Amino acid sequence: MNGLALHERFAESASWRMVLPHTAAAVPVARAMVRTALSEVEHAADCDTAELLTAELVANAVEHTAGRGPIELVVELLPTGCQVEVHDPDPAPPGQLTRPVMEEPDLWQEGGRGLLLIRALSASCGHRPTPRGKAVWFTLPAVPAPRRPL
């Protein structure tokens, strides 16, 4: 190829799956997996945002799901960006992920903003039932490579 291609996208999808323990120790492991997956592709989604939103999904799965079953993290890199899913054993849908927010979170509370962050920072988000519970997901668009000097 001659010249500089500024907006090339990777042409194929790639995915990573990891089973995580139903403990708080799963959060840094999930962040590391997302960071590693996104570093594999030159035009991936914003890594900092992907790590933050993944940490929120995993922390919610650990804190708010019934049972002690494992949590599964799925990271899929697509030509258009990435999708991250967190599977957990509780079939109940996550709080205010896709419904309009009826009241603002209490400014003095430590928690209660994770789903708002996911809604605000992702291109799209949602949840779906699975045979063993549910999957909660978000997508981020691909970020073009920065200009390189000629």
Secondary structure in CASP SS format (residue, H / E / C, confidence):
PFRMAT SS
TARGET T0000
AUTHOR 0000-0000-0000
METHOD secondary structure of the structure
MODEL  1
M C 1.00
N C 1.00
G C 1.00
L C 1.00
A C 1.00
L C 1.00
H C 1.00
E C 1.00
R C 1.00
F C 1.00
A C 1.00
E C 1.00
S C 1.00
A E 1.00
S E 1.00
W E 1.00
R E 1.00
M E 1.00
V E 1.00
L E 1.00
P C 1.00
H C 1.00
T C 1.00
A C 1.00
A C 1.00
A H 1.00
V H 1.00
P H 1.00
V H 1.00
A H 1.00
R H 1.00
A H 1.00
M H 1.00
V H 1.00
R H 1.00
T H 1.00
A H 1.00
L H 1.00
S H 1.00
E C 1.00
V C 1.00
E C 1.00
H C 1.00
A C 1.00
A C 1.00
D C 1.00
C H 1.00
D H 1.00
T H 1.00
A H 1.00
E H 1.00
L H 1.00
L H 1.00
T H 1.00
A H 1.00
E H 1.00
L H 1.00
V H 1.00
A H 1.00
N H 1.00
A H 1.00
V H 1.00
E H 1.00
H H 1.00
T C 1.00
A C 1.00
G C 1.00
R C 1.00
G C 1.00
P C 1.00
I E 1.00
E E 1.00
L E 1.00
V E 1.00
V E 1.00
E E 1.00
L E 1.00
L E 1.00
P C 1.00
T C 1.00
G E 1.00
C E 1.00
Q E 1.00
V E 1.00
E E 1.00
V E 1.00
H E 1.00
D E 1.00
P C 1.00
D C 1.00
P C 1.00
A C 1.00
P C 1.00
P C 1.00
G C 1.00
Q C 1.00
L C 1.00
T C 1.00
R C 1.00
P C 1.00
V C 1.00
M C 1.00
E C 1.00
E C 1.00
P C 1.00
D C 1.00
L C 1.00
W C 1.00
Q C 1.00
E C 1.00
G C 1.00
G C 1.00
R C 1.00
G H 1.00
L H 1.00
L H 1.00
L H 1.00
I H 1.00
R H 1.00
A H 1.00
L H 1.00
S C 1.00
A C 1.00
S E 1.00
C E 1.00
G E 1.00
H E 1.00
R E 1.00
P E 1.00
T E 1.00
P C 1.00
R C 1.00
G E 1.00
K E 1.00
A E 1.00
V E 1.00
W E 1.00
F E 1.00
T E 1.00
L E 1.00
P E 1.00
A C 1.00
V C 1.00
P C 1.00
A C 1.00
P C 1.00
R C 1.00
R C 1.00
P C 1.00
L C 1.00
END
